[in-house]
Amino acid sequence: LIENEYLGLENGILDQSAILLSRSGCLTCMNCK
């Protein structure tokens, strides 16, 4: 991911998934096991 390789951030896929799967005014449930 760009964030990991270029910026050196140590974040996972949760941020990208939340952005892509969420809708305004709605609750998004994600099972991250």
N, C-alpha and C positions, 0 to 999 in steps of 0.2 A: 504494500500500500504506500501511497505517496507520503502519508503522515509518518510512517515508520522509516522509510528509506531516505527521503529527502530532508524532512524536518527533524528526524531523530526522536519523534514522540513514541512513547511506549504505550499505545492504546490498541484496543482490539477491534473486532468487527461490530461490536454493539452500537457504537456511535453511528456508523454508516447504515446499519439496519434500522435503527430508530428513525433516522431521517427519511429513509426510503419507504418504510412501512407505516409510519404514523400519519394521522389526519388531524387537522385542527379541531379541537373540541372533543376529541375521542381518546379513550384509554387504549393503549397498545400493550397487550400481554405477551411477553416473550419468555419462553422456557429456555434458560441458558445452562442446562446441565452438561 
